[in-house]
Every structure is written in structure tokens, then in C-alpha cells.
Amino acid sequence: MKRTLLCLTVIALLGACKKDPATTPPDGGAGTGTPSGDTKPDTAAPTVTQEPDPPAIAQGRELFLLGNFDKAKELLTPLTEDLKTRQQLRASGLSAAWLALAVVDPVAEDAKDPAEHAVAMGDQTGDKEVQIVAKLALGSYQLGIDDDVNAAANFEAAYKLQTDGPNAGLALVLYGEAKVNMAFGGEEKEQLAHPEELDSAASTFTKAQRLAASQPGSEMIAARALTGLASVANYKKNLRDACSNAMEAGKLFTAKKAGQPLMERVNAIIDDAKCPKAAS
């Protein structure tokens, strides 16, 4: 049951649980440098005129946050290819990053190429927003292949790049999820090997919730943080807190018409903790 809930947590907050057994992490660990075997990105000014970001990037981000991963993939896949073809550096980096976050389920390997493109564009442009979402994308891929330590380092680095930015709360939520994963050991990650990581995760989720509360329009981040808190409380058998946090998250998800993966995660916690009423 613990492994099932752990996978559901990653699906809900990140979109990944399965992995390609032949997958290996990108070289460079937590850093978001050029993947091994590639040449260092050209930092010279682009020769192609750089256009404003297309509105579809923001739409794809919103679809991801709502848990509508398939719709985000459908929107961002052709957009990313078009932007790459037209050498739109910043825009293709942003689009690729949100695409990577959306496609890690069901196969984490699907996030590898767009994540690495986002990293390359962040390096080439020096654009902070691209660098932040690139770290989130690379970290999501690493989390999907159980490279939890490097994933956590990337999520933390993304947060530190802009601690009050629009993606800081998401960085904290994902950082908390990496810490939850790090708490469990064994071949199937069913054994609670490092309980201190659960305490650290709870603190990180609380920080994410407070940040979201201070940023208008961040209800989905707040709900994801509450889901994380509910998950930690459930693992620690604090069923009262598990239920209260899960129910509050469920209300926010319902109000925003969140996607099925988010609702399934909350209802799984509510069911496991035997809370009085499931979210709908």
C-alpha cells in the first residue's frame, strides 16, 4: 500500500511513476549542464529574430498545473517542435520544459529529450525563467527514474533561483515529493528507511502552501502542497491531519475542475486514512 500511495503521489504532483529499465540519469548529476557527449551550447546572440512567447506556452503550463497532462502534451508537442525548428530559444525552452513535466507518465524516458532541450536553452540564453523550469523538467525526469537525490537538488536549485517567483511554489512541492521518495528504501521502496526525510518534506510542503497563499491565482499549488502534507501525515499514521489536509486539497481541486490524476491521489489518501467523506 505504501508503494502504491507513493506512486500515486508522484503521478498527482509530477505525472510519473513508471520508468524505462534501460534508462540512465543524465551526466552531471544535479546540474543542468550540457548532456554528456554534446558540445557546449553556443552562447552567441541568436541570428534568428526572437519572437514573443506564444500564449500557448502559458496555456500548457496551466493545463499541467490542473493535472490535464494529456491535453498539455497534445498542445505542447507540436508547439515545441515548431519553436525548435524556428530557433526560438527562450520560447522553445519554456515549451519543452512544460512538455517534459506533462509527459513523464507513463514512461519517464519520454521527458528526457524535452528536459535536456530546456536545459540547453537555459544555458544558451541565460534566461532565469527558462533555467528554473528546465531544472523542474530535468528533476521530474530524474524523479521518474528514481534518481531522487539529483531530482531533489534540481528542485531546490530551481526554488533558490527565484524564491518568490511564479514557479517557486511548484519547485517546493516537487522538492517535497523528492524528499518523500528519499524516506523510503528497499528494492520496491516499501520500507521507511529515513523517517527524518518525511519531517523535512512536511516542512517543505508547508513552506509551499504559505507561498501559494501569498500569490493570487496559486490555488492549484496550494492544493498540491496540501496533498503532500496529507501524504506525509498518512505515512506517519496521523490520520486526523491526513484527513483534514486531504479534504481541503480535494475541495480546491474540485473548485478548479482539476484533472483525474489529482483527484485520484487525494481520494486514495482519504480512503487509506478512512476519512469520513471522499472528495468528488
Summary of the structure (lengths in Angstrom):
residues: 280
radius of gyration: 17.9
end to end distance: 21.9
largest distance: 61.0
contacts: 1023
relative contact order: 0.13
helix: 66%
strand: 1%
